[in-house]
Each structure stands twice: as C-alpha cells, then as structure tokens.
Amino acid sequence: MRWNPNGDDSRPSIDDYLAETGHEEEAESYRMSTYAWNPTLTPDKKLRVTKSSLGTFGWCRQQYFLEKFKGLRGEQQDHHIRGLNVHDMMEWFWANFTKEQEERVLELVHVENKPREAREVFFGAFPQPPEPYIYGEDEQIAQWAEWQFQRLLHTGGKQWRPAGVEANIHATRYVELEDGEAVPIHINGFIDTLFADEDAFALMELKTGKYKSRSKVPSMRKEMAFYKMMLEHSKHAEFLPIAHWGWEFPGGGINGGEGPTIYYENNEKQWAAMKSVEKALQRLVQAHIDMDFPPDPWMGKKRDDETLEDLLERNGMKCSWCDYREHCSFWSLTDEYLDEIMEEE
C-alpha cells in the first residue's frame, strides 16, 4: 500500500525553487537542460545530471539511454513502495513534530523522570496509515523513530533537528574532458537530511534496503561524494562545508543483511570517492558527445578469449534487474547467438 502523510507525491517545481531561493541563474540553467542531450541535435541545451542518472549510467549505459532518450520506465516494485513510504514518514515527522513536543519529551525524561510517558508523547506523534503497511514499513519506521528518540535524549535537543530535509539543490558547473574541452552541465537533486555538526555539516541518507558493509559502503560513498560536489558548486553556502556523511539502515537485516545500522564517517580523506565522481561525470559527458551507449550486462569483465556461451555460464548478469530486455540491443544479439548454438547441437 502506498501512503504519503504529506499529501501528494509531487516534488517542488523549478518555479517553487526560484520563488524560495531567488537563484535565477540556476533556474534558467535547469530550464535549458535535458537528460537527452545530444550536442548535434540540441546544441542550445546542456546535460542535466542527478545522482540517480549518473548511477544508472554507471550501471549500464544502454539502460541509461533507454530511460533518458527513449523515455522507458520500469515497473514499480515492492521495495520501491517501501522506500517511498518510509521516506515520506521521515519527511512528515521533521515537518510536524513541534518544538513544544520536543521540549515536553525532554522535560518528562530529565525533570519528571517519566520515560514511559515521554515515549508515548514521542511515538504517539507518528500518524497511522488508513490501511496497514504490507512491505515491512512499520518495523523500519519504528527503528528509525527509536534512533531519533535516543538522539534527542542524548543531545538534549542541541543540533538534534536537521538543518535541511529533502533539500532541493540546483547547481551549475563545467566538466573538463581529456582533450581539455570544458562542457557545461546542470546538476540537481534532493538530499534526505543535512545536520549541523559543530562548525560544519553532515549529509545523512535514509536507506530501506539491506545493509552489507563490504558491498554497500564504497558505492554509497560515491553517492555522497556526488552530493558534496553538487553543494560545493551551488549557491547553498548555508549547508557548507560538508565534513561528515552517513547512512541510516533501519531495515538493514532484510534479505540477509547485517541488521539495522547507522554508518557515519568523516569524509576528509575520501578523495577516492570524489575522484570517482569526477571521472564518472567525464565519461557521461563524453558518451553524450559521442552518442555511444552500449549495453553492459556483465557483473564482471569479459575475458578477451571468452565466448559468449562461456561468459553466460561463468559470469553473473545485471539484466535480471532490468525491465528493458526486449528493447536492448544486447539481448537481440544474444538470442540470435543462442539460437545458432541450439541449431548446431
């Protein structure tokens, strides 16, 4: 069941952003940007990049092309609905849990020594959906709420509330390619939460999937590095500098994960993640200039002396996570090749 306690699912428009910030240059840049940038056919446009679009390009260039140029959209899955529901509750809470409720919770705990009543005030503030959740949202919302409750008691309310929730950020910059050409792009995105941390800020993302430290952390660092880069090229100095980043996995034990986890770190030494984002942007821009978006179905690299049949047997494929196989050039070639193998046998 999909339920948004905030109302509809619409995101702020570029006009809303302009009215709130007065950033006319960024608003105009957004209007002249497009995901389907072709420098030959749309020379008056510029490339629009988000964390999601850069991630899709890194996963499979043909999937990126089919989404951004052909407008294909995958089916909404159960985990998508769970993610939306949990994120919407997080956004609702930060917008509606009042300062008076916050102070009452602290008073009940620290002055009146009534922790049970304090929990009733805190957890009773969360609205209930008209119908029960069915994808595990209750457990994740309860865990996330417990973390916020414990943080409130620990901090006494100091820097407990985020400085930004679903912060709407727009930025412009140039990407320098290997040949020295500098290409303008537009970057935008919504950041789950930003917290004041002494004299700096911390990026925090809420994740509703499983947590696996070895496989998750490197890719998540790249996502946060993208946000840090986006902020540093924006006019949103109110959120700078970024000194830390982290992730909340309230349902981190789902599907064999390691359990509910908060992972938090200083990012000053994460140069590799920042460099990786820059390289990814260069590859993305160059692919648009060359209009080259080949399929990349393999979980690992194909060996030079390996046949397609051997590769299919040895190597895992990304394609099981893709809804666009019938539109993909790789699968039309693969079907023909496999048909030939069947005929030979």
MIPA-539993 format. One line per field, with one value per residue (C-alpha): residue number from 1; chain; z, y, x. Coordinates in steps of 0.2 Angstrom, whole numbers, plus 2048, in hexadecimal, padded with zeros to 3 digits. Layout:
N
seq: NUM ...
mol: A ...
z: Z ...
y: Y ...
x: X ...
This chain:
345
seq: 1 2 3 4 5 6 7 8 9 10 11 12 13 14 15 16 17 18 19 20 21 22 23 24 25 26 27 28 29 30 31 32 33 34 35 36 37 38 39 40 41 42 43 44 45 46 47 48 49 50 51 52 53 54 55 56 57 58 59 60 61 62 63 64 65 66 67 68 69 70 71 72 73 74 75 76 77 78 79 80 81 82 83 84 85 86 87 88 89 90 91 92 93 94 95 96 97 98 99 100 101 102 103 104 105 106 107 108 109 110 111 112 113 114 115 116 117 118 119 120 121 122 123 124 125 126 127 128 129 130 131 132 133 134 135 136 137 138 139 140 141 142 143 144 145 146 147 148 149 150 151 152 153 154 155 156 157 158 159 160 161 162 163 164 165 166 167 168 169 170 171 172 173 174 175 176 177 178 179 180 181 182 183 184 185 186 187 188 189 190 191 192 193 194 195 196 197 198 199 200 201 202 203 204 205 206 207 208 209 210 211 212 213 214 215 216 217 218 219 220 221 222 223 224 225 226 227 228 229 230 231 232 233 234 235 236 237 238 239 240 241 242 243 244 245 246 247 248 249 250 251 252 253 254 255 256 257 258 259 260 261 262 263 264 265 266 267 268 269 270 271 272 273 274 275 276 277 278 279 280 281 282 283 284 285 286 287 288 289 290 291 292 293 294 295 296 297 298 299 300 301 302 303 304 305 306 307 308 309 310 311 312 313 314 315 316 317 318 319 320 321 322 323 324 325 326 327 328 329 330 331 332 333 334 335 336 337 338 339 340 341 342 343 344 345
mol: A A A A A A A A A A A A A A A A A A A A A A A A A A A A A A A A A A A A A A A A A A A A A A A A A A A A A A A A A A A A A A A A A A A A A A A A A A A A A A A A A A A A A A A A A A A A A A A A A A A A A A A A A A A A A A A A A A A A A A A A A A A A A A A A A A A A A A A A A A A A A A A A A A A A A A A A A A A A A A A A A A A A A A A A A A A A A A A A A A A A A A A A A A A A A A A A A A A A A A A A A A A A A A A A A A A A A A A A A A A A A A A A A A A A A A A A A A A A A A A A A A A A A A A A A A A A A A A A A A A A A A A A A A A A A A A A A A A A A A A A A A A A A A A A A A A A A A A A A A A A A A A A A A A A A A A A A A A A A A A A A A A A A A A A A A A A A A A A A A A A A A A A A
z: 800 7FB 808 809 819 811 804 7F1 7EB 7E0 7E3 7E3 7D1 7CB 7CD 7E0 7E1 7D9 7E4 7F4 7F0 7E3 7D9 7C8 7BF 7C6 7C1 7AF 7AE 7B3 7A6 798 79E 799 79D 78A 785 774 770 75D 75E 76D 76E 777 786 793 79C 7AC 7B9 7C9 7D5 7CE 7BC 7BF 7C8 7BA 7AE 7B8 7BA 7A7 79A 78F 79D 7A0 78D 78D 79C 798 785 782 792 798 7AA 7B4 7BE 7D0 7DC 7EE 7F4 7EB 7F4 805 802 7FD 80C 819 811 811 823 827 81E 827 838 836 82F 83C 84D 856 861 86F 86D 86D 87D 885 881 889 898 89B 89B 8A3 8AF 8B3 8B1 8A7 898 894 892 888 87C 87A 876 869 861 862 856 847 83D 838 826 822 81E 825 81C 813 80F 820 821 833 83A 831 836 848 848 840 84D 85B 854 854 865 86C 863 86B 87C 879 871 87C 86C 867 854 855 847 835 82D 81D 819 807 802 7F0 7E9 7D7 7D1 7C2 7BD 7AF 7AC 7A5 798 794 785 790 78A 798 796 7A1 7AA 7B6 7C6 7D2 7DF 7F0 7FF 80D 81C 820 832 83A 842 84C 83F 830 829 827 819 81E 813 818 810 810 809 811 818 812 818 80B 7FC 801 808 7F9 7ED 7FB 7FC 7EA 7EC 7FB 7F1 7E3 7F0 7F7 7E6 7E2 7F1 7EF 7DD 7E3 7EB 7FB 806 815 814 812 816 816 822 826 81D 822 81F 829 826 831 828 825 829 81B 80E 817 81C 82B 835 839 837 838 82F 832 82D 82A 817 817 811 805 7F6 7EC 7ED 7E7 7D9 7D4 7D2 7C7 7BC 7BA 7B5 7A8 7A1 7A1 798 78B 788 783 778 76F 771 776 783 781 78C 79B 7A1 7AB 7BE 7BA 7AB 79B 797 786 782 789 77F 782 788 794 79B 79E 7A8 7B2 7B5 7BE 7B4 7B8 7AC 7B9 7C1 7B1 7AA 798 791 783 77D 780 772 77C 77E 76C 768 776 770 75F 765 771 763 758 767 768 755 756 764
y: 800 811 81F 830 83A 84A 84A 847 840 850 857 86A 871 87C 88B 886 885 896 89E 897 89B 8A9 89F 8A4 89E 88C 88D 892 885 877 87D 87C 86B 859 847 844 850 84D 85B 858 859 864 870 87D 871 86A 85A 858 84C 845 838 82B 82F 82E 81D 816 81B 812 803 800 80E 806 806 818 81C 813 81D 82E 82E 822 826 814 811 801 7FA 7FF 7F1 7EE 7F5 805 807 803 810 81D 81A 81A 82A 833 82F 836 846 847 845 853 85F 85B 856 867 86F 86E 85B 85A 865 85A 84A 851 858 847 83E 84A 853 848 837 830 827 81D 82D 835 826 828 83A 837 827 82D 83B 82F 82E 81D 818 815 803 7F9 7F9 7E9 7EB 7EC 7FF 7FE 7F5 802 811 80B 808 819 821 818 81F 831 82F 829 837 844 83E 83D 84F 857 85F 867 865 857 85E 85D 86D 867 85A 854 863 869 86D 874 877 87B 877 872 860 860 852 849 854 864 868 86F 86B 873 868 86A 860 85E 853 851 84D 843 84D 858 85B 868 861 86D 879 86E 863 851 849 83B 82F 823 812 805 7F6 7EA 7EF 7E6 7F0 7E9 7EB 7FA 807 80A 80E 818 823 827 82C 838 83E 843 84D 855 85A 861 86C 873 878 880 890 887 88C 88A 877 879 872 860 857 847 83B 82C 820 819 807 804 7F4 7EF 7DD 7DA 7CD 7C7 7D7 7DB 7E3 7F5 800 812 815 826 82C 83B 83E 848 83A 833 83A 82A 82C 83E 839 82B 837 843 835 82F 840 840 830 835 845 83C 82F 83C 845 835 82E 81E 814 801 7F4 7EE 7DF 7D7 7D7 7D5 7D8 7CD 7C4 7C7 7B4 7B0 7AB 7B2 7A1 79F 7B0 7AD 79D 7A6 7B7 7BE 7CB 7DB 7D8 7CF 7E0 7E9 7EB 7F0 7DF 7DF 7F0 7ED 7EA 7DD 7D2 7D2 7CC 7C0 7B7 7B5 7AE 7A2 79D 798 78E 785 781 77B 76F
x: 800 806 803 80A 805 80C 7FF 803 813 818 829 82C 82D 83B 82F 82D 840 842 834 83D 84F 84F 85D 858 868 865 853 857 865 858 84C 859 85F 859 85E 85D 86A 871 87E 87A 867 865 874 86A 868 873 874 86A 872 86B 872 865 869 87C 879 86F 87C 889 87F 87B 87C 86F 862 867 864 853 84D 854 852 844 83A 838 833 834 826 824 82A 826 836 833 822 82B 838 82C 821 82F 837 826 824 835 831 820 828 835 828 81B 823 822 82E 822 821 834 835 827 831 840 837 82F 83F 84C 840 832 83A 82C 834 825 81A 828 828 815 816 824 81E 80C 810 812 802 7FB 7F7 7E4 7E9 7F7 808 80C 81F 827 825 81F 82F 83A 831 831 844 847 83C 845 855 84E 847 858 861 855 859 86B 86D 860 859 869 86C 85F 854 85B 860 859 84C 84A 854 851 862 866 878 882 893 89F 8A6 8B8 8BA 8CB 8CD 8CC 8BA 8AF 89D 88F 883 875 874 865 85E 856 860 857 85E 86C 871 87C 88B 895 89C 898 88A 886 87D 871 868 85A 85B 84D 856 862 873 883 892 89E 893 889 895 8A0 891 889 898 897 885 88A 899 88D 882 891 897 886 885 897 891 881 87C 877 885 879 87D 890 89D 898 8A4 89A 88E 884 876 867 862 853 84F 861 85D 851 855 864 86C 876 869 863 872 877 888 890 8A1 8AC 8AE 8BE 8C8 8BC 8C5 8C3 8B0 8B1 8BD 8B1 8A3 8AD 8B3 8A1 89B 8A9 8A3 891 894 89F 892 886 892 896 884 88B 880 884 87D 887 87E 88D 890 8A2 8AE 8AD 8BD 8C5 8C5 8B4 8A5 894 88E 89D 899 887 88B 899 894 885 87A 872 864 859 857 852 840 846 84D 841 848 85A 866 870 862 85D 86F 86F 85F 866 876 86E 862 871 879 868 868 87A 876
